[in-house]
Amino acid sequence: MTARFEGVIKSWNDDRGFGFIEPTQGGDEIFVHIKAFSRRAGRPQVDQRVSFEVELGPQGKKRARQVEVVQTARPAARPRRDTPAQWGTATLFAVPSFLLLALAVSLLWKKPPAWVAVVYATTIPITFVLYAIDKSAARRGGWRVAESTLHLMSLAGGWPGALLAQQVLRHKSTKAEFRSVFWATVVLNVIAFVLLCSPARAWLMEAR
């Protein structure tokens, strides 16, 4: 019978799908890949207790396999319902404010170029779908959509779709670091939109 060990997940790269386990009995940290987890183990988390077997990888280094989560007793909690998250002030008014800004820009200067509307119409639904795919992958422990990809789509104009996904799907709606970068992409996108429609655009083209 193959020996099993216990340990704690000390680091985990969710985008790349691997991390390291610190064995309870001591010794070097053990490499673990997402494919080593059983389907019922769910999404790996830092500081999560696990049991595992050890095998040698292609380069002769130890790696974990047949990883199972060690269940610990904890107070019963109400089951979380997958209902939409509550809309914060910034989230609630972001899209209406942008629509009012677009209207003001059109009246003060000129209508945005037609290709800008095409970009928003394309990136918004694609971004929502990417969030949905990422949440589904997180639930089943599969390959995730890189956070950098989600941010790039928001920067390109898909941020309204991202906001909708964060609220409706309850995905990426509480992670502070992610939210900070996300709102930075929103600000940068809005600034780019205003510059494209303002007289400054013609000045910049002439300067080139």
VMD Tcl script that draws the C-alpha trace (Angstrom):
set ca {
  {0.00 0.00 0.00}
  {1.39 3.40 -0.99}
  {2.18 5.64 1.97}
  {0.14 8.81 2.39}
  {1.32 12.01 3.98}
  {-0.33 15.14 5.26}
  {0.66 18.73 4.77}
  {-0.46 22.31 4.17}
  {-0.62 24.14 0.86}
  {1.93 26.93 1.40}
  {1.69 28.59 -2.01}
  {-0.66 28.35 -4.98}
  {-0.59 29.98 -8.43}
  {-4.21 29.89 -9.54}
  {-3.47 31.14 -13.06}
  {-0.84 28.48 -13.78}
  {-2.46 25.69 -11.78}
  {0.32 24.60 -9.45}
  {1.76 25.21 -5.99}
  {3.74 23.67 -3.15}
  {2.80 21.60 -0.11}
  {4.67 21.81 3.19}
  {4.69 18.28 4.69}
  {3.55 18.03 8.31}
  {6.50 15.79 9.18}
  {8.95 18.37 7.84}
  {11.33 18.32 4.92}
  {11.32 20.06 1.54}
  {8.13 21.44 0.07}
  {6.45 19.15 -2.45}
  {5.38 20.38 -5.90}
  {1.69 19.82 -6.66}
  {-0.20 20.32 -9.93}
  {-3.94 20.97 -10.24}
  {-4.34 17.61 -12.01}
  {-3.11 15.83 -8.88}
  {-6.26 16.84 -6.97}
  {-9.36 14.69 -6.98}
  {-12.42 16.30 -8.51}
  {-14.22 16.46 -5.18}
  {-11.30 18.35 -3.62}
  {-12.49 21.60 -5.16}
  {-10.36 24.66 -5.74}
  {-6.99 24.57 -3.88}
  {-6.45 27.26 -1.26}
  {-3.37 28.48 0.61}
  {-3.21 27.05 4.20}
  {-5.54 24.20 3.20}
  {-4.71 20.87 4.86}
  {-4.32 18.00 2.42}
  {-3.24 14.37 2.32}
  {-1.23 13.05 -0.59}
  {1.06 10.43 -2.02}
  {4.52 11.15 -3.39}
  {6.00 10.17 -6.74}
  {9.01 11.17 -8.80}
  {8.45 13.52 -11.73}
  {10.15 13.34 -15.15}
  {13.23 15.15 -13.80}
  {13.50 12.98 -10.71}
  {11.97 15.56 -8.38}
  {9.28 14.70 -5.86}
  {5.73 15.75 -6.60}
  {2.38 15.06 -4.98}
  {-0.31 12.86 -6.46}
  {-3.75 11.62 -5.39}
  {-4.25 14.78 -3.34}
  {-7.26 14.91 -1.02}
  {-8.47 17.74 1.20}
  {-8.40 16.94 4.91}
  {-11.76 17.96 6.31}
  {-11.65 19.78 9.63}
  {-14.54 20.22 11.97}
  {-16.07 23.67 11.86}
  {-19.34 25.27 12.88}
  {-22.23 24.68 10.55}
  {-22.81 27.62 8.26}
  {-25.71 28.59 6.13}
  {-25.30 27.28 2.58}
  {-24.26 30.09 0.27}
  {-26.80 30.78 -2.38}
  {-25.36 31.69 -5.73}
  {-27.37 34.90 -5.88}
  {-26.10 38.18 -7.31}
  {-23.75 40.17 -5.10}
  {-24.98 43.47 -3.72}
  {-24.21 46.39 -5.97}
  {-21.76 48.87 -4.44}
  {-22.05 52.58 -5.18}
  {-19.23 52.65 -7.74}
  {-20.45 49.48 -9.41}
  {-24.06 50.65 -9.55}
  {-23.33 54.01 -11.16}
  {-20.32 53.15 -13.34}
  {-22.21 52.20 -16.51}
  {-24.92 54.92 -16.29}
  {-22.20 57.51 -15.63}
  {-20.26 56.33 -18.67}
  {-23.38 56.55 -20.86}
  {-23.98 60.12 -19.67}
  {-20.33 60.93 -20.36}
  {-20.61 59.50 -23.88}
  {-23.71 61.62 -24.47}
  {-21.98 64.75 -23.17}
  {-18.92 64.10 -25.33}
  {-21.10 63.66 -28.41}
  {-22.89 66.95 -27.76}
  {-19.81 68.97 -26.85}
  {-17.39 67.68 -29.47}
  {-18.46 64.98 -31.88}
  {-19.79 61.46 -31.95}
  {-17.24 58.72 -31.21}
  {-15.82 56.93 -34.28}
  {-17.98 54.02 -35.42}
  {-15.22 51.51 -34.71}
  {-15.27 52.49 -31.03}
  {-18.90 51.33 -30.73}
  {-17.96 48.08 -32.49}
  {-15.13 47.49 -30.01}
  {-17.42 47.95 -26.99}
  {-20.17 45.83 -28.54}
  {-17.66 43.03 -29.09}
  {-15.57 43.13 -25.92}
  {-18.47 43.45 -23.44}
  {-20.12 40.06 -24.17}
  {-16.75 38.34 -24.66}
  {-15.58 39.57 -21.27}
  {-18.75 38.31 -19.58}
  {-18.28 34.89 -21.19}
  {-14.63 34.74 -20.06}
  {-15.70 35.41 -16.47}
  {-18.29 32.64 -16.74}
  {-15.70 30.22 -18.14}
  {-13.26 31.12 -15.36}
  {-15.85 30.57 -12.63}
  {-16.81 27.21 -14.10}
  {-13.13 26.20 -14.19}
  {-12.66 27.31 -10.58}
  {-15.56 25.12 -9.46}
  {-14.31 21.98 -11.16}
  {-10.59 22.61 -10.55}
  {-9.76 23.07 -14.24}
  {-7.53 25.48 -16.12}
  {-8.35 29.10 -15.27}
  {-8.54 32.21 -17.41}
  {-5.54 34.36 -16.48}
  {-6.39 37.48 -14.48}
  {-4.21 39.46 -16.87}
  {-6.51 38.39 -19.72}
  {-9.58 39.56 -17.82}
  {-7.91 42.90 -17.12}
  {-6.85 43.36 -20.75}
  {-10.42 42.73 -21.91}
  {-11.67 45.32 -19.41}
  {-9.07 47.81 -20.59}
  {-10.13 47.23 -24.20}
  {-13.72 48.19 -23.36}
  {-15.23 45.05 -21.89}
  {-15.43 46.39 -18.33}
  {-19.26 46.75 -18.33}
  {-19.46 43.02 -19.08}
  {-16.96 42.37 -16.29}
  {-19.05 44.38 -13.83}
  {-22.15 42.43 -14.78}
  {-20.31 39.11 -14.39}
  {-18.86 40.11 -11.01}
  {-22.32 40.88 -9.68}
  {-24.49 38.26 -11.36}
  {-22.00 35.37 -11.21}
  {-20.45 36.43 -7.87}
  {-17.02 36.02 -9.42}
  {-13.97 38.22 -8.72}
  {-16.24 40.53 -6.71}
  {-14.43 40.41 -3.35}
  {-10.73 39.97 -4.12}
  {-9.28 43.38 -3.17}
  {-6.12 43.22 -5.30}
  {-8.03 42.14 -8.40}
  {-10.69 44.81 -7.87}
  {-8.07 47.54 -7.54}
  {-6.47 46.64 -10.87}
  {-9.89 46.23 -12.45}
  {-10.99 49.75 -11.50}
  {-7.69 51.09 -12.81}
  {-8.49 49.52 -16.21}
  {-11.93 51.17 -16.13}
  {-10.41 54.61 -15.47}
  {-7.82 54.17 -18.22}
  {-10.45 53.02 -20.71}
  {-12.69 56.00 -19.96}
  {-9.75 58.40 -20.32}
  {-8.86 56.83 -23.68}
  {-12.48 57.15 -24.80}
  {-12.58 60.86 -23.93}
  {-9.27 61.52 -25.69}
  {-10.50 59.77 -28.85}
  {-13.52 62.05 -29.00}
  {-11.91 65.31 -27.84}
  {-10.11 67.98 -29.88}
  {-6.92 66.63 -28.30}
  {-7.13 63.68 -30.69}
  {-6.60 65.92 -33.73}
  {-3.77 67.71 -31.93}
  {-2.07 64.40 -31.16}
  {-2.45 63.24 -34.76}
  {-0.86 66.46 -36.00}
  {1.96 66.14 -33.47}
  {2.82 62.74 -34.94}
}
mol new
graphics top color blue
foreach p $ca { graphics top sphere $p radius 0.5 }
foreach p [lrange $ca 0 end-1] q [lrange $ca 1 end] { graphics top cylinder $p $q radius 0.2 }
display resetview
